């Protein structure tokens, strides 16, 4: 049984593009290229999803937690009634769950109607921030509180499982907590809300503390067995109508696109700092040594010297030389598809093929196409191996001006891949970062 992700992928790659580049790409795909043979067989199917966030992914926590009421037209597009979502229909998390052939997530605080948490739980609450809530916060359910709710949720699930199978259809299995996907969409309230009382410089100065709090939460989840993380970045908050309305009276505060410059600069600073934070938190997590099928992120496939780099500047790949009185040869490894580096300087074909495939399917386009969002979300089965950290910038910042010109995203795509950090394999392409964390099988 193929997931919707796989069906979408197959449909996309069978399109006729009439281009030599795409024909070549399709030939590689259909001829069982080593990388694509992996991509075709990997099933992007998680048994459960545990989501943390704000209104971008809240499916009912704030409504249930504070007893507030949402009326039509909320929910009118899809649910045809209010659905406890601050939206006219489905949220990004809903589409992701549907793409993974999983039911929509029920909110942790929803208690009516025997909600099922068999395939995960949603702890996101509208108005929530990463930093602890204050007396003026819209939501008391900050990221730290959401993580604490998860810890109680897990403890209660394990307690019920120990009593027998009576609750099986309503709660996750124990191994779902290590095999499941942990999704995060939070942080924009920290940046956006700070502007009500702080200058731009003060907002930017607060970013390290925000991310430190986020790192703490991630580590708490990791200690509980979480191994697969999907982390969304913030969208350009300066392009939100509410901010344009509030600050746009002063035209000097707007950029050439009509967005509030200070907010977007702060978002860009947050995104850059978040990348550095991702690299940082990969270091203390033991054994961050693989990326997708690349089990050797830092060691050359062809070289001499062995671990950790298998690289010696005195001898090149394929050469035989006399070193220290002995004849040695810089030999190739048995399976280059498991390596990022071919000879310590250049990438392997597997990496080149992967990066080129992303270029060919348009992930480096600028501005991004509005119809690219489903593809971005549904290519995830190519990315999954065992444990993946994904850092994704949403595409809900694709808006339109009065003259119907698309607004460009604040963070421009990177033009190449960068392999970062000596203790984790992290690849950057078009604002998506992946790092694999070995976990419990």
VEXBARO-994769 format. One record per atom (N, C-alpha, C, O, CB): x, y, z. Coordinates in steps of 0.2 Angstrom, whole numbers, plus 5000, padded with zeros to 4 digits. Glycine has a CB too. Example, Ala and Ser with C-alpha at 12.3 -4.5 7.8 and 13.67 -1.06 7.14 Angstrom:
<nodes>
506649725039/506249785039/506649845039/507149835042/505749785045/506449895035/506849955036/506450005039/506750065040/507049975029/
</nodes>
This chain:
<nodes>
500449945000/500050005000/500450065000/500850075005/499550005006/500450104995/500850164994/500550224998/499950234998/500950184987/500950265001/500650325004/500550374999/500750374993/501150355010/500150425001/500050484996/500650514994/500750544989/499550534999/501150514999/501850544997/502150514991/502350544987/502250545003/502150444992/502450404987/502050414980/502350414975/502450334989/501350414980/500950414974/501150484971/501150484965/500250414976/501150534975/501350604972/501950604969/502050624963/501250654978/502450574972/503150574970/503150534963/503450554958/503650534975/502850474963/502850444956/502450484951/502750484945/502450374957/501950514952/501550554947/502050604945/502050624939/500950584950/502350644949/502850694947/503350674943/503450704937/503150734953/503650624944/504250594940/504050564934/504550554930/504650554944/503450554933/503250524926/502950584922/502750564916/502650474927/503050644924/502850694919/503350704914/503950694915/502750764923/503050724908/503550744902/503750814902/503250854902/503250724896/504350834904/504550894904/504850924898/504950984897/505050904910/505050884893/505250904887/505950934887/506150974883/504850954883/506350924892/506950954893/507450894894/507350844897/506950994899/508050904891/508550854892/508750844899/508950784901/509150874888/508850894903/508950884910/508550844913/508650794917/509050954913/507850854912/507350814916/507350744913/507250694916/506650844915/507450734906/507450664903/508050624907/507950574908/507550674896/508650664907/509150624910/509050604918/509150554920/509850674910/508650654921/508450644928/508050584928/508050534933/508150704931/507550584924/507050524924/507350464922/507250404925/506450534919/507850464918/508250404916/508650374922/508550314923/508750414910/508950414926/509250394932/508750364937/508850314940/509650454935/508150394937/507650374942/507450304940/507350264944/507050424942/507250294934/506950234931/507550174931/507350114931/506650234925/508150194930/508650144929/508950124936/509550094936/509250174925/508550134941/508850114948/509450144950/509950104952/508850034948/509550204949/510150234951/510250224959/509750224962/510150314950/510850214962/510950194969/510550234973/510250214978/511650194970/510550304972/510150344977/509450334976/509050324981/510350414976/509250334970/508450334969/508150264970/507650264972/508350354962/508650214970/508350144972/508150144979/507750114982/508850094970/508550184983/508450194990/507750234991/507350224995/509050234994/507750294987/507150334988/506550304986/506050314989/507250404983/506550264981/505950224979/505650174984/505050164985/506050194972/506150144988/505950094993/505750125000/505450085004/506450044993/506050185001/505950205008/505250225009/504950265005/506450265010/504950205014/504250225015/504150275020/504350275026/503850165018/503950335018/503850395023/503250385027/502750415026/503850465019/503250335032/502650325036/502850315043/503250275045/502350255034/502650365047/502750365054/502150345058/501650355055/502950445056/502250305063/501650285066/501250335070/500650325071/501850225071/501650385072/501350445076/501650505075/502250505073/501250425083/501350565076/501650635075/501450665082/500850665084/501350665069/501950695085/501850735091/502050815089/502650825087/502250715097/501550855089/501650925087/501650975092/501250975097/501150945082/502151025092/502151075096/502151145093/502551145087/502851075101/501851195095/501851255091/501351305094/501151305099/501651245084/501151355089/500751405090/500051395086/499851345084/501051475089/499751455084/499151455080/499251425073/498751405070/498851525079/499851425071/499951395064/499851315064/499651295058/500751405062/499851285070/499651215070/499251195075/499151135077/500351175070/498951245079/498451225084/497751195081/497451235078/498351295088/497651135083/497051105081/496451105087/496051065087/497151035079/496551145092/496051155097/496351165104/495851165109/495651095097/496951165105/497151175112/496951235116/496751235121/497951165112/497051295112/496851355116/496151365117/495951385122/497151415111/495751345112/495051345113/494851295118/494351325122/494651315106/495051245119/494951195125/495251225131/494851215136/495151125123/495851245131/496151265137/495851325140/495851325146/496851275136/495651375136/495451435139/494651445138/494351485141/495751495136/494351395135/493651395134/493351445130/492851475131/493351405141/493851475125/493551525121/493151495115/493151435114/494151565118/492851535112/492451515106/492651545100/492751605099/491651535108/492651505095/492751525088/492151515084/491851455084/493351485085/491951565080/491351555076/491451555069/492051575067/490851615078/490951545064/491051555057/491251625056/490951675060/490451535053/491651645051/491851595045/492451555047/492651525042/491951635039/492651555053/493251505054/492951435053/492451415055/493451505062/493351395049/493251335047/492751325041/492651265039/492951295052/492551375038/492051375033/492251335026/491851305023/491751435031/492951345025/493151315018/493151235018/492951215013/493851335017/493351205023/493451135023/492951095028/492551055026/494151115024/492951125034/492551085039/491851115039/491351075041/492851105046/491751175036/491051205035/490751215042/490151225043/490551155031/491151225047/490951245054/491651255057/492151235055/490551185057/491651295063/492251305067/492551245069/492151195071/492051355073/493151235068/493551175070/494051185075/494551145076/493851145064/494051245079/494551255084/495151275081/495651285085/494651205089/495151285074/495751315071/495751385069/495151405067/495951275065/496251425070/496151495068/496351505061/496851525058/496751535072/495851475057/495951475050/495251455046/494751435050/496451415048/495251475040/494551455036/494551385035/493951355033/494551495030/495051345036/495051275034/495651235037/495751245043/495051265027/495951195033/496451155036/497151195037/497251245033/496651095031/497551175042/498151195043/498751155040/498551105037/498351205051/499351185040/499851145037/499951075040/500051035036/500551185037/499851075046/499951015050/499450965047/499550905047/499951015057/498850985046/498250945043/498450915036/498350855035/497650985042/498750955032/498950925026/499550875026/499550825023/499150985021/499950895031/500550845032/500250775035/500550725033/501050875037/499850785039/499550715042/499150675036/499250615036/499050735048/498850715032/498450685027/498950655022/498850595019/498050735023/499550685021/500050665016/500350595019/500550555015/500550715015/500350595025/500650535028/500150475030/500250425033/501050555035/499550485027/498950445028/498850435035/498650375037/499150375025/498850485039/498650485046/498050535047/498050585044/499250505051/497650515052/497150565054/497350625056/497950635059/496650525058/496950675056/497150745059/497250735066/496950695070/496550795058/497750775069/497950765076/497450795081/497150855079/498650805077/497250765086/496850795091/497250835096/497850815097/496450735095/496950885099/497250925103/497350895110/496850855112/496850995104/497850905113/498050875120/497450885125/497250845129/498650895122/497250945125/496750965130/496050955128/495550975132/496851045131/495950925122/495250905120/494950845124/495350795124/495150895112/494450855127/494250795132/493550765130/493250725133/494250815139/493150805125/492550785123/492550735117/492850755112/492050845123/492150685117/492050645111/492550585110/492650565105/492050685105/492850565116/493350515116/493850525110/493850475106/492950445115/494250575111/494750585105/495250535105/495450505111/495050655106/495450515099/495950465099/496650495098/496750545094/495850415093/497150465102/497850495102/498250435099/498850435100/498050515108/497950385096/498350325093/498950345089/499450315089/497850285090/498850395085/499350415080/499650475081/499950515077/499050415073/499650495088/499950565090/499550605094/498950595095/500250595084/499850665095/499450715099/499750785097/500350795096/499550695107/499250835098/499450905096/499450945102/498950955106/499050935091/500050965104/500151015110/500151085108/500251125113/500750995114/500151105102/500151175100/499551215102/499051185102/500251175092/499751275104/499151315106/499251385103/499851415104/499151315114/498751415101/498751485098/499051535103/498851525109/498151505095/499451575100/499751625104/500351605108/500651645112/499251655109/500551545108/501051525112/501751545109/501851555103/501051445112/502251545114/502951575112/503451515115/503251475119/503051645115/504051525112/504551485115/504751505122/504751455127/505151485111/504751565123/504951595130/504351585135/503751585133/505151665130/504451575141/503951565146/503451625146/503551675144/504251565153/502751605147/502251655146/502351705152/502551695157/501551615147/502051765151/502051815156/501251835157/500851805154/502451885153/501151885161/500451905163/500151925157/499451925157/500551955168/500451955152/500151985146/500151935140/499851955135/500452045144/500351875141/500351825135/499651805134/499251795138/500751765137/499551795127/498851765125/498751695127/498251675129/498851775117/499351655127/499251585129/499751575135/500351595135/499451545123/499551535140/499951515145/500351455143/500851435147/499551495151/500251425137/500551365135/501151375131/501151355125/500051315131/501651395134/502351405131/502651345129/502351285131/502851445135/503151345125/503551285123/503751235129/503651175128/504151305119/503951265134/504151225140/503551195143/503651135145/504551265145/503051225143/502451195146/502151135141/501951085143/501851245147/502251155135/501951095130/502451035130/502150985130/502051125123/503051045131/503550985132/503350955139/503350895139/504251015132/503150985144/502950955150/502350915149/502250865152/502951015156/501850945145/501250915144/501350845140/501050795142/500750955140/501850845136/502050785132/502350735137/502150675137/502550805127/502750755142/503050705147/502450675151/502550615152/503550745151/501950715153/501450685157/501050645152/500850585154/500950745160/500950665146/500550625141/500850555140/500550505141/500550655134/501550555139/501950495138/501850445145/501750385144/502650505137/501950475150/501950435157/501250405158/501150345160/502150485163/500750445156/500050415157/499950365152/499550315154/499550475156/500150375146/500050315141/500450255143/500150195142/500350345134/501050255145/501350195148/501050165154/501050105154/502150215149/500750205158/500350185163/499750145161/499650085164/500150235168/499350165156/498850135154/498950075150/498650025150/498450185149/499550075146/499750015142/499949955147/499849895145/500350035138/500149975153/500349925157/499749885160/499849835163/500849955163/499249915160/498549895163/498249845158/497749805160/498149945165/498449845152/498149795147/497949835141/498149885139/497449765150/497549805136/497449825130/496749865129/496549875123/497449765125/496449875134/495749905134/495849975131/495349995127/495549915141/496350015131/496450085129/496850085122/496950135120/496750125134/497050025120/497450025114/497250065108/497650095105/497549955112/496650065106/496350105101/496350175101/496250215097/495650085099/496550205108/496550275109/497150305110/497250365110/496050285115/497650265112/498350285114/498850255110/498850205107/498450275121/499450285109/500050265105/500350205109/500250195115/500550315104/500650155105/501050105107/501750135110/501950185108/501150055102/502050095114/502650125118/503150145113/503450195113/502850075123/503250105108/503850115103/503650175098/504050195095/503950055099/503050195098/502850255094/503250315096/503350365092/502150265094/503450315103/503750375105/504450385103/504750435102/503750375113/504750325101/505450325098/505450325090/505850355087/505850275100/504850305087/504850295080/504450355077/504450365071/504450235078/504050395081/503650445079/504050505077/504650515078/503150465084/503650555073/503950615071/503750675076/503150675078/503650635064/504250715078/504150765082/504150835078/504750845075/504650765088/503650865078/503550925073/503550985077/503150985083/502950915069/503851045075/503851105079/503751165074/504051165069/504551115082/503251205076/503051265072/502951325077/502351335079/502451255067/503451355080/503451395085/504051445085/504551425082/503351365092/503851505087/504451555088/504251625085/504551675087/505051535084/503751625081/503551695078/503251735083/503351795082/503051685072/502951715088/502651755093/503151785097/503051845100/502151715097/503751755098/504251775102/504551845098/504751895101/504851725103/504651835092/504951885088/504451945087/504552005088/505151865081/503851925085/503351975083/503052015089/503052075089/502751945080/502951975095/502752005101/503252055104/503052095107/502551955106/503852035103/504352075106/504352155104/504552195107/505052045105/504052165098/504052225095/503652275098/503652335097/503952225087/503152245102/502652295106/503052335111/502752385113/502152245109/503552305114/503952335119/504652345118/505052375122/503852305125/504952325113/505652325111/505852355105/505452355100/505952265112/506452385104/506652415098/506952355094/506952295096/507252465099/507052365088/507352315083/507952285086/508052225086/507452335076/508452325088/509052295091/508952255097/509252205098/509552355093/508452275101/508252235107/507952165105/508052115109/507852275112/507552165100/507252105098/507752055096/507751995098/506752115092/508252085092/508752035089/509252015095/509451955095/509252075084/509352055100/509752035105/509451985110/509751945113/509852095110/508751975109/508451925113/508351855110/508251805113/507651955114/508551855103/508551795100/508951735103/508651675103/508751805093/509551745105/509951695108/509551665114/509551595115/510651715111/509251705118/508851675124/508251635122/508151585125/508651725129/507951655116/507351615114/507651545111/507251495113/507051655108/508151545108/508351485105/508651435110/508651375110/508951495099/508951465116/509251425121/508651395124/508651335126/509551475126/508051425125/507451395128/507251335123/507051285126/506951445129/507251345117/507051295112/507551235112/507351175112/507051325105/508151245113/508651195113/508551155120/508551095119/509351225114/508351185125/508151155131/507651105130/507651045133/508051195137/507051125127/506551085126/506651025121/506450975122/505951125122/507051035116/507250985111/507650935115/507550875114/507651015106/508150955120/508550905123/508050865128/508150805129/509050945127/507550895131/507150855135/506750805132/506650745134/506650905139/506550825126/506150775121/506650715119/506450655119/505850805115/507250735118/507750685116/507850635121/507950575120/508450725114/507950665127/508050615133/507450575134/507550525138/508150665139/506850585131/506350545132/506250495126/505750465125/505650585133/506750495122/506750445116/506550475109/506550445104/506250395117/506450545109/506250575102/506950575098/507450595100/506050645103/506850555092/507450545087/507250575080/507750585077/507650475087/506650595079/506450615072/506150685073/505650695076/506050575068/506450735071/506250805072/506150845065/506550835061/506750845076/505550875065/505350915059/505250985062/504751005065/504750895055/505751035060/505651105063/505551155058/505951165053/506351115067/504951195059/504851245054/505151315056/505151325062/504051255054/505351345051/505651415053/505051465053/504451445051/506151435047/505251525054/504751585054/504651605047/505051605043/504951635059/504051635046/503951665039/504051745040/504151765046/503151655037/504151785035/504251855035/503651895039/503151905036/504351885028/503751905045/503251935049/503052005047/502552025048/503351935056/503552035044/503452105041/502952115036/502652165034/504052135039/502752055033/502252055027/501552035030/501152035026/502452005022/501452025036/500852015039/500452075039/500652125041/500851985046/499852075036/499352135036/499352165043/499352235043/498752115034/499352135048/499252165055/499852215056/499752265059/499152115060/500452185054/501052225055/501052285051/501352345052/501652185055/500852275044/500852335040/500352385042/500552445041/500752305032/499852365044/499352405047/499552445053/499452505053/498652375048/499952415057/500152445063/500752495062/500752555065/500352395068/501252475058/501852515057/501852545050/502352585049/502452465058/501452535046/501452555039/501252635038/501352655033/501052515034/500952665043/500852735043/501452775041/501452825038/500452755049/502052745044/502652785042/502952745036/503252685037/503152785048/502952775030/503152735024/503952725025/504152675021/503052785018/504352755029/505052745029/505152675033/505752655032/505352805033/504652645036/504752585039/504652525035/504652465036/504352585045/504352545029/504252485024/504752475019/505052525017/503552505020/504852415016/505352405011/505052415004/504452435004/505652335012/505352394999/505152404992/504552364991/504152374986/505652394987/504452304995/503852264994/503252284998/502652254997/504052194995/503352335002/502752355006/502752325013/502252325016/502152355003/503252285015/503252255021/503652295026/504052335024/503552185020/503552275032/503952315038/504652285038/504752225040/503552305045/505052325037/505752305036/506052285043/506452235043/506252365034/505952315048/506252295055/506052225056/506452185059/506052345060/505352205055/505152135057/505452085053/505652035055/504352135056/505552105046/505852055042/506652045043/506851985042/505752075034/506952095045/507652095046/507752045053/508152005053/507952165048/507252055057/507352015063/507151945062/507451895065/506852045069/506651935057/506551865055/507151835052/507351775054/505951855051/507451865048/508051845045/508651825050/508951775050/508351895040/508651875055/509151855060/508951795064/509451755066/509251915065/508351785065/508151725069/508251665065/508451615068/507351735070/508151665059/508251605054/508951585054/509151535055/508051625047/509451645054/510151625054/510351595060/510751555061/510551695052/510151625066/510351605072/510051535074/510351495077/510051655078/509451515071/509151455072/509551395068/509651345071/508451455069/509851415063/510351365059/510951355064/511151295065/510551395052/511251405066/511751395071/511551355077/511951315080/512051465073/510951365079/510751325085/510651255083/510851215088/510051355088/510451245077/510351175075/511051135075/511051075077/510051165068/511551175073/512151145073/512451135080/512751085081/512651185069/512251175084/512551175091/512251115095/512551075098/512351235094/511551105094/511251055098/511350985095/511250935098/510451065098/511650985089/511850915086/512450895090/512550835090/511950925079/512850935092/513550915095/513450875101/513750815102/513950975097/513050895106/513050855112/512650785112/512650745116/512750885118/512250775106/511850715105/512350665103/512550665097/511250735101/512450615106/512950565105/512750525098/512250505097/512950515110/513250525094/513250485088/512950515082/512650475078/512950425090/512950575082/512650615076/513150605070/513550645069/512450685077/513050545067/513650535062/513350515055/513750495051/514050475064/512650525054/512450505047/511950555044/511650595048/512050435048/511950555038/511450595034/511150555029/511450535024/511750665031/510450545030/510150495025/510550435025/510550395030/510050525018/510750415019/511050345018/511850365019/512250315018/510950315012/512050425020/512750435021/513050425028/512950465032/512850515019/513250365029/513450345035/514150375037/514350365043/513550275036/514550405032/515150435033/515150505031/515450515026/515750395030/514950545035/514850615033/515550655033/515550705029/514450655037/516050635036/516650675037/517250635034/517850655035/516750685044/517150575032/517750535030/517750525022/517150505019/517750465033/518250535019/518350525012/518250445010/518450405013/519050545009/517850435004/517750365002/518450344999/518650285000/517250364997/518750384995/519450364992/519950404995/519950464995/519350374984/520450374999/520950415002/521450365006/521450305005/520650465007/521750395010/522250355014/522250385021/522250445022/522950355011/522350335026/522450355033/521850335038/521950335044/522350435033/521350315035/520750285039/520450335043/520550395042/521050235044/519950315048/519550365052/520050415055/520550395057/519150325056/519850475057/519150495055/519050525048/518450535046/518950545060/519550545045/519450585038/519650535032/519450555027/519850645038/520050495033/520350455028/520650495022/520550485016/519850405025/521050545025/521350595020/522050615022/522150625028/520850665020/522450605017/523150625018/523350675012/523350645007/523650565019/523550735014/523750775008/524350755004/524450784999/523850845011/524650705006/525250685003/525150634997/525550624993/525750655007/524550614997/524350564992/523650564990/523150574994/524450484995/523550574983/522850584981/522450514979/522850464979/522850624974/521850514978/521450464977/521750424971/521850454966/520750484975/521850354972/522050314966/522850314966/523050264962/521850334960/523150354969/523950354969/524250294973/523950274978/524150424971/524850274971/525250234976/525850264977/526250284972/525350164972/526050274983/526650314985/527050284991/526750234994/526550384987/527650304991/528050274997/528050325002/528250385002/528850264994/527650305008/527650355013/527950315019/527750265021/526850365015/528350355022/528750325028/529050255027/529050215032/528250325034/529250255021/529650185020/529250135017/529450075016/530050165026/528550145016/528150085014/527750115008/527550175008/527650065020/527550065004/527150084998/526450075000/526250025002/527350034992/526050134999/525350135001/524950164995/525250194991/525250185007/524350144995/523850164989/523250194992/522950164997/523650094985/523050244990/522450284992/521850244988/521750264982/522450354990/521550204991/520950164988/520350184989/520150224994/521050084991/519850164985/519150184986/518750144991/519050084992/518850184979/518250164993/517850124998/517350074994/517350084988/517450175003/517050034998/516649984994/515950014992/515749994987/516549924999/515750064995/515050084994/515050164994/514950195000/514550054998/515150204989/515250274989/514550304991/514550364993/515550304983/514050274990/513350304991/513250314999/512850355000/512850254989/513650285003/513650305010/514050365012/514150375018/513850235014/514450395007/514950445009/514650515006/514350515000/515650425007/514850565009/514750635007/515350655002/515250674997/514550685012/515950635005/516550655002/516850604998/516950545000/517050685007/517050614992/517350564987/518050554989/518350504991/517250584980/518450614989/519150614990/519450664995/520050684995/519550624983/518950684999/519150735004/519050805002/519050855006/519850725006/518950814995/518850884993/518250884989/517850934989/519450894988/518050834985/517450834981/516950784984/517050744987/517650814974/516250804981/515750764984/515650694980/515950694974/515050804983/515350654982/515150584979/514650594974/514250644974/515050534984/514550554969/514050554964/513350554968/512850594966/514050494960/513250514973/512650514977/512450584979/511850604979/512650464983/512850624982/512750684984/512550734978/512050774979/513350714988/513050734973/512850774967/512250754964/511850804962/513450764962/512050694964/511350674961/510850704965/510350724963/511350604960/510850694972/510350724976/510250794975/509750824975/510550704983/510850834976/510750904975/510550924968/510150974968/511450934976/510750894963/510450914956/509750894956/509350934952/510850874951/509550844959/508750834959/508350884962/507850904959/508650764962/508650914967/508250974970/508251034966/507751064966/508650984977/508851044962/508851094957/508351084952/507951134950/509551104955/508351024949/507851004944/507151014945/506751024941/508050934941/506950994952/506251004953/506051074956/505451074958/506050944958/506551114956/506351184957/506451214964/506151264966/505651194955/506751174968/506851194975/507251254976/507251284982/507051144979/507651274971/508051334972/507751394968/508151444967/508751314969/507151394966/506851444962/506751504967/506651494973/506151424959/506751564964/506751624967/506451674963/506751694958/507451654970/505751704964/505451684970/505151614969/505051584964/504851734971/504951574975/504651514974/503951514971/503651564972/504651484981/503751464968/503151454965/502651434970/502751394974/503151404959/502051464969/501451454974/501251384974/501051354979/500951504973/501351344968/501051284967/501651234969/501551174968/500851264960/502151254972/502751214974/502651184981/502951134983/503351254974/502251214985/502151194992/501951124993/502351084997/501651234995/501451094989/501351024990/501950984988/502050934992/500751004986/502351004983/502950964981/503450964987/503750914989/503250984975/503551024990/504051034995/503850985001/504250955004/504051104998/503250985003/502950945008/502950865007/503150825011/502350965011/502850855001/502750784999/503350744996/503250684994/502150774994/503950784996/504550744994/504850715000/505450695000/504950794990/504550725006/504850695012/505150625012/505550615016/504450715018/504750585008/504950515008/505650505005/505950455007/504450475005/505850555001/506550544999/507050565004/507650545004/506650594993/506850595010/507250625015/507350575021/507850575025/507050685017/506850525021/506850485027/507250425027/507250395022/506150465029/507650415032/508050355033/507850325039/507450285040/508850365032/508250345044/508050325051/507850385055/507250385058/508650285054/508250435056/508050485060/508250555057/508850555055/508450485067/507850595056/507950655052/507750715056/507150715059/507550655045/508150765056/507950835058/507850875052/508250885048/508450865063/507250905051/507050945045/506951015048/506551025053/506450915041/507251065045/507151135047/506851165041/507151185036/507751165049/506151185041/505851205035/505551275035/505151285040/505251155033/505651315031/505351385030/504651375027/504651345021/505751435027/504151395030/503451385027/503451435021/503851475019/502951405032/502951415017/502851445010/502151495011/501851515006/502751405005/501951505017/501351545018/501551615017/501051655018/501051525025/502151635016/502351705015/502351725008/502551775006/503051715018/502051675004/501951694997/501251734997/500751704996/501951634992/501351794996/500751844996/500751874990/501151874985/500751885002/500251924989/500151954983/500052034984/499752054989/499551934978/500352074980/500252144980/499652164976/499352124973/500952184978/499552224976/498952254972/499052234965/498552224961/498852324973/499652234962/499752224955/499952154954/500152134949/500352264953/499752104959/499852034958/500552004957/500651954954/499352014952/501052044959/501652024959/501851984965/501652004971/502152074958/502151924965/502251884971/502851914975/503251944972/502551814969/502751914981/503251944986/503751894987/503651834989/502851964993/504351914987/504951864987/505051854995/504851894999/505551894984/505251794996/505451775003/506051815006/506451825002/505551695004/506051825012/506551865015/507251825015/507751855014/506351885022/507151765016/507851725016/507951695009/507551645007/507851665022/508451715005/508551684999/508851614999/509151605004/508951734995/508651574994/508951504994/509751504993/510051554990/508651464988/510051454996/510751454996/510851424989/510451384986/511051405001/511451434986/511551414979/511951354979/512051324974/511951474976/512151324985/512451264985/512351234992/512151264996/513251274983/512551174992/512551134998/513151145003/513751155000/512451064997/513051155009/513651165014/513551105019/513051095022/513651235017/514151075020/514151015025/514451045031/515051065031/514550955022/514151055036/514351085042/514351045048/514050995049/513851145044/514751065053/514851035060/515250965059/515150925055/514151025062/515650965064/516150905064/515850845068/516050785067/516750915067/515250855071/514950795075/514250775072/513950725074/514950815082/514050815067/513450795064/513450815057/513750855055/512850835068/513050775053/513050785046/512450835044/511850805045/513050725042/512550895042/511950935041/512050965034/512550985032/511950995046/511550965030/511550985024/511051045023/510451035026/511350935018/511251095020/510851155019/510651165011/511051165007/511151215021/509951165010/509751175003/509051205003/508551185006/509751114999/509051265001/508451305000/508051305007/507451295007/508051274995/508451325012/508151335019/507951275022/507551275027/507551385018/508151215020/507951155023/508651125026/509051115022/507551105019/508651105032/509251075035/509051005038/508550995041/509451125041/509450965036/509350895039/509950865042/510550875040/509250845033/509850835048/510350805052/510050735055/509550745057/510650845057/510450685054/510150625057/510450605064/511050615065/510350565052/510050585068/510250565075/510050495076/509450475076/509850605080/510550445076/510450375077/510050365084/510150395089/511050335078/509550325083/509050315089/508950245090/509250195087/508450355088/508450225094/508250155096/507850135090/507350155087/507850155102/508150075087/507750045081/507150005083/506849975079/508249995078/
</nodes>
